[in-house]
Amino acid sequence: MYIAVGLVLLCFVVLAVWTTWFRQKPDAPPMLPGFLPIIGHSHHLIGDRKLLSDPDDCLKLANTCYSKSYIYDFAKDFINNGLITADAATWKVNRKLLNPAFNQQVLDTFINEMNIQARNVVSNLKNELDKKSFDVLRHIVSFTLSTVSRTSLGLADEDQKIIDTDYAAAIDSIFALYCDRFQKVWLHLNFIFKWSEIKRKQDRLLKILHNIMIPVRYFCKFKPILDQMLQMASDHGVFSDEDIREHLDTLVAASYDTTSSAMTHMLLAIATYPEIQDRIYNEIQEVMQNKDDDFTKHDLQKLVYLEAVMKETLRLHSATPIIGRKIDVDIKLKNCTIRANSTSIIGVYALHRHPLWGPDANEFKPERWLDPSISSLLEKPALFAAFGIGKRNCIGRKSYSMLMMKIVLAHIVRQYHISGDINKVVCEFDIVLKPVSGHHIGLKLRS
Ligand code: HEM
C-alpha cells in the first residue's frame, strides 16, 4: 500500500519536474514519432535523438560538433585515440598529422598492389563461374582486407598471412560483439557491461588483435601508410608504438566493412542493369584498347562512367545511412535550436534522396554524375554524404577507397558478365548497412 502511494507520488514529482524543466522549448526541433514524456525515445534505445535531413543544417552541425556519440566509446578499448573514436581535441591534432599520409603521391604508389589483389579476386572468382548464384560478399571482404592491410602495413607475404586469417577472424568477431552490445541497451552501462560475458569475450579478442598489430611495425618492408607514421613519429616526436597500433587498427576497422558493403552493392547494381554493364565494359575496352593490362593512374582517370555508377550506388545504397554526433554546444539551425548534451543523427539516407536531387531522386541514374549541373548541386556538399560530411569526414574517401573499388570493379567487369538483382537485397544494419540476403550474383566468362 505504502509502496503504491510512494510510486504514484514519485510519478507526480517526475512529471512536474519534466513539465517545468525539460518541456520542449519553442525553438526545439520536432520530435520523431514515438517520443514519450521523460524517457524520450529510450524505449527504442537510450536518450533523445534528433534526425536531421536538411543539407545546410547537417553541414553546420558536422562542422560545429566533432564529438562522436557515446556508442563509439564501445570501441575505445580497441582503437582508443584512432581517428574514429578519438575525443574532439585529440582528433584535431591527429587528423592534421595523418592527412599527409593519404596524399595523392602516396596513394599512387598503391595502384600496383591494388591491381595485384584485384587479379587475385578475378582468379578466385573462376571457381564460381556458371553457378546460378553465389555469395560474392566473402570474396570482396577478403579482397578489402588484403588490400588495405598490404597498403597500410606493407608486410611480406609470410607475415601478411596472419592478417588474412587470425586478424580477419578476430576483427569480424569484435564487430559482431559491438553490434550485440549496441542492441542490448542495458550493456550500454559500463558498470553492467564490465561483468558480462561479452566483455570477457571482448578482452580475449583484443588480446589477439593487439598481439598481431603491435609487432607489425618491425616487419614493414616498403613505403605504405605505416612508414609515413613512423616518419612522423621521428620527425615530430609524436605517436608512441601504442598510438601507431591504434591508427593502423583504425584504418583496417574503418575500411573493412564499409568498402566491402559498398563494393558488393556496386557489383549488384552493375548486375541489375545490363545496359549500364555494357557501357562500363565498352568504356574499359576503349580506354585499355582491348588489352588485358593493369590499370594505370591515367587509365583510371578516364573511366568516368564507371565512377558515375559507383557514386550513384553510394548515393542510393550508402553503407552508412546515418552518422551520429554528440552535441557540445547549442546550435541554431534553420528552424530550430539543437541543445547541448543531446545526440543528433545526420540522415545520410534522407540527404541522398533530398528533393534537390530532382523528381528522379529515387531512380538509379549514373548519368546525373556526368551532367555539368552536378557541380552546382554539390555546392551543398552535404547532399552527398556517403563518406561523411564536414571536417571529420572519411580520411580514405576519394583517393584511397574510390581507387581501390574502381580497380577491382574494372578487373571484374573486364573478365566476367555479371547477373543479379539489387532489388532483391535485404540489408541489416550492424556497424554498417550490409546485405544479408540476395547478395548473390552469377558470373559468366566474357568471350
Ligand atoms: C566505401 C568505402 C567507405 C565508406 C562508405 C566510408 C565512410 C565513412 C564515413 C561515413 C565516415 C564518417 C563517420 C562518422 O563521422 O562517424 C568515415 C570515417 C573514416 N573513414 Fe571511411 N569510409 C570508407 C572507406 C574507408 C577507407 C578505405 C579508409 C582507410 C583507408 C577509411 C578510413 C576512415 C577513417 C580513419 C575515418 C575517421 C575519420 C576521422 O574521424 O577523422 N574509410 N568513413
Residues whose N, C-alpha, C, O or C-beta is under 5 A from the ligand:
A	BS01	HEM	L83 I84 R95 L251 A254 S255 T258 T259 A262 A319 T320 I323 G324 A385 A386 F387 G388 R392 N393 C394 I395 G396 Y400 S401
